[in-house]
Amino acid sequence: MKSFKPVVFYNQVKEELKKVSWPTKEATITTSLVVLVVVGLITAYLGVVDFIVSKLAQQVIG
């Protein structure tokens, strides 16, 4: 088994991170807003479905 050398690992990580194609600030904000809107829509949909199913269950149970 190879020995673990933290300094070598750290240097390799730094070099790999230089190769990453980082998104722009605008792209990050746009995609974050899209995610928040989709999460909000799904939350609202599930809330409505939960409300309807709970009302139906109350009618069946009595």
Protein Blocks (a to p, Z undefined) as FASTA:
>chain_A
ZZddfklmmmmmmmmmmmpccddfklmmmmmmmmmmmmmmmmmmmmmmmmmmmmmmmmmn
ZZ
